[in-house]
Protein backbone atom coordinates (compact mmCIF):
# COMPACT_ATOMS: atom_id res chain seq x y z
CA UNK A 1 0.00 0.00 0.00
CA UNK A 2 1.78 3.21 -1.09
CA UNK A 3 2.05 6.16 1.27
CA UNK A 4 -0.29 9.01 0.47
CA UNK A 5 0.09 12.72 1.17
CA UNK A 6 -1.45 14.04 4.37
CA UNK A 7 -5.18 14.66 4.08
CA UNK A 8 -6.08 18.32 4.47
CA UNK A 9 -9.33 17.26 6.16
CA UNK A 10 -7.33 15.48 8.85
CA UNK A 11 -8.24 18.03 11.51
CA UNK A 12 -9.07 15.82 14.46
CA UNK A 13 -5.45 15.64 15.67
CA UNK A 14 -4.26 18.27 18.17
CA UNK A 15 -3.17 21.45 16.40
CA UNK A 16 0.17 21.47 18.23
CA UNK A 17 1.30 18.17 16.69
CA UNK A 18 4.44 18.28 14.54
CA UNK A 19 3.92 20.73 11.69
CA UNK A 20 3.57 19.12 8.26
CA UNK A 21 3.28 15.65 9.78
CA UNK A 22 3.88 13.14 6.97
CA UNK A 23 2.37 9.65 6.62
CA UNK A 24 4.60 7.02 8.17
CA UNK A 25 4.50 3.21 8.03
CA UNK A 26 1.12 2.99 6.33
CA UNK A 27 1.71 -0.46 4.82
CA UNK A 28 0.36 -2.93 7.38
CA UNK A 29 1.65 -5.89 5.40
CA UNK A 30 5.27 -4.91 6.06
CA UNK A 31 7.29 -5.47 9.23
CA UNK A 32 8.40 -2.21 10.90
CA UNK A 33 11.26 -1.87 13.39
CA UNK A 34 12.10 1.41 15.18
CA UNK A 35 15.09 0.74 17.42
CA UNK A 36 15.27 2.37 20.81
CA UNK A 37 18.88 3.46 20.31
CA UNK A 38 17.96 5.22 17.05
CA UNK A 39 15.14 7.43 18.31
CA UNK A 40 14.15 10.42 16.19
CA UNK A 41 12.37 13.20 18.08
CA UNK A 42 10.50 15.99 16.32
CA UNK A 43 9.69 19.44 17.65
CA UNK A 44 6.07 20.43 18.24
CA UNK A 45 4.59 23.91 18.54
CA UNK A 46 4.61 23.50 22.34
CA UNK A 47 7.75 24.58 24.17
CA UNK A 48 9.43 21.63 25.86
CA UNK A 49 7.35 18.96 24.09
CA UNK A 50 8.75 16.62 21.44
CA UNK A 51 7.21 13.71 19.54
CA UNK A 52 8.55 10.42 18.28
CA UNK A 53 6.22 9.15 15.57
CA UNK A 54 6.17 5.39 14.98
CA UNK A 55 2.98 5.24 12.91
CA UNK A 56 0.82 7.86 11.22
CA UNK A 57 -1.99 7.10 8.78
CA UNK A 58 -3.87 10.29 7.81
CA UNK A 59 -7.53 10.48 6.91
CA UNK A 60 -10.89 11.45 8.34
CA UNK A 61 -10.06 9.10 11.22
CA UNK A 62 -6.29 9.52 11.56
CA UNK A 63 -4.27 6.75 13.17
CA UNK A 64 -1.18 7.50 15.29
CA UNK A 65 1.27 5.59 17.47
CA UNK A 66 3.80 7.90 19.10
CA UNK A 67 5.65 8.93 22.22
CA UNK A 68 5.59 12.40 23.78
CA UNK A 69 8.63 13.63 25.67
CA UNK A 70 8.22 16.52 28.13
CA UNK A 71 11.06 18.63 29.54
CA UNK A 72 10.83 20.83 32.61
CA UNK A 73 8.73 23.96 32.11
CA UNK A 74 6.86 22.57 29.10
CA UNK A 75 3.75 24.23 27.70
CA UNK A 76 0.41 22.47 28.38
CA UNK A 77 -0.77 20.06 25.70
CA UNK A 78 -4.35 19.08 24.94
CA UNK A 79 -5.16 15.55 23.83
CA UNK A 80 -8.83 15.98 23.06
CA UNK A 81 -10.93 16.32 19.89
CA UNK A 82 -9.81 13.14 18.18
CA UNK A 83 -11.49 9.76 17.68
CA UNK A 84 -10.09 7.83 20.63
CA UNK A 85 -7.10 7.82 22.92
CA UNK A 86 -4.85 5.27 24.61
CA UNK A 87 -2.09 6.42 26.99
CA UNK A 88 0.67 4.70 28.94
CA UNK A 89 2.72 6.96 31.23
CA UNK A 90 6.24 5.57 31.02
CA UNK A 91 8.15 8.07 33.13
CA UNK A 92 7.42 11.03 35.37
CA UNK A 93 4.20 12.39 36.82
CA UNK A 94 1.49 14.09 34.81
CA UNK A 95 -1.30 16.34 36.00
CA UNK A 96 -4.52 16.84 34.05
CA UNK A 97 -8.22 17.46 34.62
CA UNK A 98 -8.48 13.74 35.38
CA UNK A 99 -6.02 14.07 38.28
CA UNK A 100 -2.31 13.51 38.90
CA UNK A 101 -0.80 10.18 37.87
CA UNK A 102 2.74 8.92 38.06
CA UNK A 103 4.57 6.51 35.80
CA UNK A 104 3.00 3.23 34.71
CA UNK A 105 -0.64 4.36 34.73
CA UNK A 106 -2.61 3.21 31.69
CA UNK A 107 -5.66 4.97 30.24
CA UNK A 108 -8.06 4.01 27.49
CA UNK A 109 -10.63 6.65 26.51
CA UNK A 110 -12.99 5.86 23.63
CA UNK A 111 -14.29 8.64 21.38
CA UNK A 112 -13.94 11.75 23.53
CA UNK A 113 -16.08 13.73 21.09
CA UNK A 114 -19.20 11.75 22.00
CA UNK A 115 -18.68 11.20 25.75
CA UNK A 116 -19.05 13.58 28.67
CA UNK A 117 -15.50 13.33 29.98
CA UNK A 118 -13.10 16.17 30.83
CA UNK A 119 -10.77 17.30 28.06
CA UNK A 120 -7.48 15.54 28.67
CA UNK A 121 -4.81 18.22 28.93
CA UNK A 122 -1.41 17.63 30.49
CA UNK A 123 -0.73 20.79 32.46
CA UNK A 124 2.30 19.78 34.49
CA UNK A 125 4.99 17.15 34.47
CA UNK A 126 7.47 16.49 37.26
CA UNK A 127 10.27 14.05 37.99
CA UNK A 128 13.64 13.96 39.71
CA UNK A 129 15.31 14.02 36.29
CA UNK A 130 15.50 17.70 35.38
CA UNK A 131 16.31 16.96 31.73
CA UNK A 132 13.21 14.80 31.20
CA UNK A 133 9.99 15.61 33.04
CA UNK A 134 7.85 12.85 31.57
CA UNK A 135 7.50 10.33 28.76
CA UNK A 136 4.21 8.88 27.54
CA UNK A 137 3.09 6.50 24.79
CA UNK A 138 -0.10 7.46 22.94
CA UNK A 139 -2.26 5.69 20.37
CA UNK A 140 -5.00 7.51 18.46
CA UNK A 141 -7.60 6.17 16.04
CA UNK A 142 -7.03 2.46 16.72
CA UNK A 143 -10.29 1.54 18.49
CA UNK A 144 -13.37 0.08 16.87
CA UNK A 145 -16.56 2.12 17.19
CA UNK A 146 -18.09 -0.74 19.17
CA UNK A 147 -15.30 -0.44 21.78
CA UNK A 148 -16.75 1.97 24.35
CA UNK A 149 -15.11 0.85 27.60
CA UNK A 150 -13.24 3.49 29.60
CA UNK A 151 -10.16 2.05 31.34
CA UNK A 152 -7.77 3.37 33.99
CA UNK A 153 -5.22 0.97 35.52
CA UNK A 154 -2.18 1.13 37.78
CA UNK A 155 0.29 -1.26 36.16
CA UNK A 156 2.43 -1.28 39.32
CA UNK A 157 -0.34 -3.04 41.24
CA UNK A 158 0.90 -6.63 41.60
CA UNK A 159 -2.67 -7.91 41.86
CA UNK A 160 -3.10 -7.06 38.17
CA UNK A 161 -0.36 -9.50 37.08
CA UNK A 162 -1.10 -13.11 36.14
CA UNK A 163 1.02 -16.11 35.05
CA UNK A 164 2.21 -15.68 31.47
CA UNK A 165 2.20 -18.03 28.47
CA UNK A 166 5.39 -19.80 29.60
CA UNK A 167 7.16 -20.28 32.94
CA UNK A 168 9.15 -17.23 33.91
CA UNK A 169 6.72 -14.70 32.44
CA UNK A 170 3.76 -12.70 33.73
CA UNK A 171 1.10 -10.79 31.83
CA UNK A 172 -1.12 -7.87 32.77
CA UNK A 173 -4.25 -7.67 30.58
CA UNK A 174 -5.00 -4.00 29.97
CA UNK A 175 -7.92 -4.35 27.58
CA UNK A 176 -9.65 -6.74 25.23
CA UNK A 177 -12.36 -6.14 22.65
CA UNK A 178 -13.25 -8.20 19.61
CA UNK A 179 -10.02 -9.34 17.97
CA UNK A 180 -7.95 -6.76 19.87
CA UNK A 181 -5.88 -7.32 22.99
CA UNK A 182 -3.57 -5.01 24.94
CA UNK A 183 -1.28 -6.24 27.70
CA UNK A 184 2.04 -5.89 29.45
CA UNK A 185 4.45 -8.82 29.42
CA UNK A 186 7.05 -9.20 32.17
CA UNK A 187 10.00 -11.59 32.16
CA UNK A 188 11.11 -12.96 35.56
CA UNK A 189 13.82 -15.11 33.97
CA UNK A 190 15.14 -15.78 30.47
CA UNK A 191 12.31 -17.23 28.37
CA UNK A 192 10.85 -17.15 24.87
CA UNK A 193 7.29 -17.66 23.63
CA UNK A 194 5.08 -17.15 20.60
CA UNK A 195 1.52 -15.87 20.97
CA UNK A 196 -1.26 -18.32 20.18
CA UNK A 197 -3.95 -15.77 19.37
CA UNK A 198 -4.90 -14.97 15.77
CA UNK A 199 -4.76 -11.18 15.97
CA UNK A 200 -4.06 -10.18 12.33
CA UNK A 201 -0.74 -8.77 13.46
CA UNK A 202 1.09 -7.56 16.55
CA UNK A 203 2.86 -4.53 18.01
CA UNK A 204 5.47 -4.41 20.77
CA UNK A 205 7.11 -1.52 22.65
CA UNK A 206 10.04 -2.35 24.95
CA UNK A 207 9.51 -0.45 28.23
CA UNK A 208 12.41 -1.90 30.25
CA UNK A 209 15.27 -4.21 29.38
CA UNK A 210 15.45 -5.70 25.88
CA UNK A 211 13.73 -8.37 23.81
CA UNK A 212 14.99 -10.50 20.96
CA UNK A 213 13.59 -12.62 18.15
CA UNK A 214 14.98 -14.57 15.20
CA UNK A 215 15.77 -11.32 13.40
CA UNK A 216 17.46 -9.22 16.05
CA UNK A 217 17.89 -7.66 19.47
CA UNK A 218 15.75 -4.71 20.54
CA UNK A 219 16.75 -2.46 23.49
CA UNK A 220 14.51 -0.29 25.66
CA UNK A 221 12.46 2.12 23.56
CA UNK A 222 12.30 -0.15 20.52
CA UNK A 223 8.94 -0.43 18.70
CA UNK A 224 8.15 -3.35 16.40
CA UNK A 225 5.02 -3.92 14.29
CA UNK A 226 4.59 -7.32 12.66
CA UNK A 227 1.93 -8.40 10.19
CA UNK A 228 0.71 -11.92 10.83
CA UNK A 229 3.15 -13.38 8.28
CA UNK A 230 6.07 -11.93 10.25
CA UNK A 231 5.10 -13.21 13.70
CA UNK A 232 8.07 -14.00 15.90
CA UNK A 233 8.78 -15.87 19.13
CA UNK A 234 9.69 -13.12 21.60
CA UNK A 235 12.44 -13.74 24.13
CA UNK A 236 13.99 -11.69 26.92
CA UNK A 237 15.97 -11.84 30.14
CA UNK A 238 14.74 -11.22 33.68
CA UNK A 239 13.59 -7.65 34.34
CA UNK A 240 12.31 -6.95 30.82
CA UNK A 241 8.82 -5.44 30.46
CA UNK A 242 7.07 -4.88 27.11
CA UNK A 243 3.77 -3.37 26.00
CA UNK A 244 2.14 -5.86 23.63
CA UNK A 245 -0.85 -5.24 21.38
CA UNK A 246 -2.56 -7.33 18.72
CA UNK A 247 -5.76 -7.50 16.70
CA UNK A 248 -5.86 -3.73 16.18
CA UNK A 249 -4.85 -3.70 12.52
CA UNK A 250 -8.49 -3.93 11.46
CA UNK A 251 -9.85 -0.44 10.83
CA UNK A 252 -12.58 1.07 8.70
CA UNK A 253 -9.95 2.90 6.61
CA UNK A 254 -7.16 0.31 6.80
CA UNK A 255 -7.42 -2.98 4.98
CA UNK A 256 -4.30 -5.01 5.69
N, C-alpha and C positions, 0 to 999 in steps of 0.2 A: 504494500500500500504506500504510494508516494506521499511525501510530506507536502502539505498545502500551505499557502500563505495564511497568516492570521486573519480571522474573520472580523470584519469591522463591527459586526453586530454582537461580538463577544464582549458584552458590557456587564456581565454579572460577576466578574472578578474584581477584587478591590482596586480602586484607581491608583493606589500607591505601588502596585506590583511593578516589577522591572519594566521600564519603558521599552516599547517595541519588542515585547516578548515574542519569540519565534517558536513555531511548533518544534517539538522535540520528542523523539522516540515514539512516533505514531504508528509504527508497524508492529502489531501485536503478535505477528508470527515469527519475529526475530528475537533472539536472546539479547538482552541488554545488560552490560556490566559497568557500573560507575564505582571505581575503587575509592576507598576511604582516604588513601594517601595521595589521591589526585583530585581533590575537591576543587570545584570552580565556583566561587561565590560572586554574585552579581549585586551591584548597588540597586537600591530602591529609592523612591522619592522621600522616604523617611530617614532622617538622620539617625545613624547608629543601627540600622536594620539592613541586613543583607539576605539574599536568597540563594539557595542552591537548588536548581531545577533538575529533577530526574526525569520527569514526564510532563508534557504539556500537549494536549490535543484541543485545539480551539473549536469553537462552534457555538450554537445557541445554548448548549449545556457543556461548557468547557470542563476539561478533565485535567487535574494537576496532581502530581506527587512532588513534594519539595520539602526542604528544611528552611527554617527561618533562624537567623543568628542575630541576637541582640547584644549590643555593647552597653556599657554604663551610660546613662543619660540619653537613652534612645527616645525618639518621638513615639507617641502612641500609635498603634496600628489597629484598624478595624477589620474583622474577619466576618462580616455579615454580607447580606445581599448576594449570595450565590447559592447554587442548588442544594448543597449539603456539605458537611464539614466533619472531618475526623482529625483528632489532634492527639499526639503523644508528647508530653513534656519530657525531654531527655535530660536537660540540665537546668539548674537555676530555679527561681520561684517567679511565678507570674501572677499578677493581680488584674482582675477584670470585673465586670458587673456580676459575674457568676461567683466571685469570691477569689481568695488567694490560694494557689496550689503550687506545691513544690514539685521537684522532678519525679517522674514516673507516673504521674496521673494521666489517665486516658479518657478522652471524651469522644462521643459520637453523637452528632446533632443533625438529624435529618431535616432537610428543606426548611431553613430558617425563614424563608419568605412567607410560608404558609402556617407558621406556628407562633404562638404567643410566648416567645422566649426573649430574654434580654439580648440586645446586640452584643456580640462577643468582641470586645475591644481590649487588647492588652495595654494597660496603662503604665505598668511598672514592672521591671524585672530586677532581681537582686540575687547576688551570689557572692561568695568569698573571693572568687576570681574576678579581679577588676577589669581584665581584658575581655571577658566574656560573661555577660549578665545572664543569658539564657539561650537555650537551643531547643527548638521544637520541630517535630515532623508534622506535616499537614497533608491531607488528601482531600481533594475537592472534586465533586461530580462523579463519584464512583459508586454511589448507592442506587439501588433500584427504587422506583417510585413506591413500590409496595413495602419498602423497608422504612418503618416509621418509629422504630424504638430508639428512645433517648438513652444514652449510656454514660455513666461516669464511674470510673473504677480506680482504686489505688493499687497499682501493680506491685507495691512493696508489701502488701498484706499477704502473709504466708498462707492464709486460709484460702486464697484464690488460686493456689498452685495445686496441680494434680499430677500423678505419675504420667510420664511421657510415653511415646510409642516404643521406646526401648529402654532397658535398664540404664541408669545413669543420666536420664533426662527427665525434666518436668515440663509441663505446659500450663499456660494460663489462658483459658478461652476468654477473649475480649468481646466477641460478637459472632453470631451466626444467623444467616438469613438466606433462604433458598440455596443456591449453589455456593454462596460466599461464606468464608470463614476468616476470622482474624484472631491471632493468638500470639503470645510470647512463648518462646522455647528457651529453656535453660539447661545447660549442660553441667552436671555435677561431677562427671569424669569423662574421659575421652570416649566418644561413641559416635556412630554414624547411623543414619536411618533414611528411608525414603517414604514419603507420604503415600498413604493408600487411598486417599480421596480422589475423585475425578473432578478437579476444579476448573478445567479449561485453562490452566496456567497458574503460575505462582510468582510471588514477590517476596523478597527477603531484605531486611535492613539490619546490619550488624550493629547492635547497641553497645556491647562490651565484648572484649576478646577478639576472636577471629574464627571464621568458619572456612571449610574447604570442601571441594567436590572434585570430580574427576578432571575438571578443566583448570583448577587453580586454587589459590589461597586468597582470602578476602579479609583484610583487617577491619577494625572498628570504623564505622562510617560508610562501609561499602554497601551498595544497593544493587541487587540483581533482580531482573525480571525474566522469567522463563516461560515461553509457550509450552504447551503440554508435550510437544515433541522433544523439548530440551530438558525435561525433568532430570534432576540430579539427586543422588543420595548425599545429604548434608552431613558433614562431620565437624566436630569441634572438640576442644579440650575443656577441662573443668573451668568454670567461671565465665564461660561465654553465654551471652544472652542475645537473642535475635527476635525481631518483630517479623512475623510470618503471616502472609495473606494469600488466599487463593479464591478462585471462583468469581472474581470481580472483573474479569475481562469482558463479560457480557455487558453490553450497554446499548441503548437505543440508537446511538450514533456510531458505535464501533462494532464491526462485524469481523472478529478474528478469523 
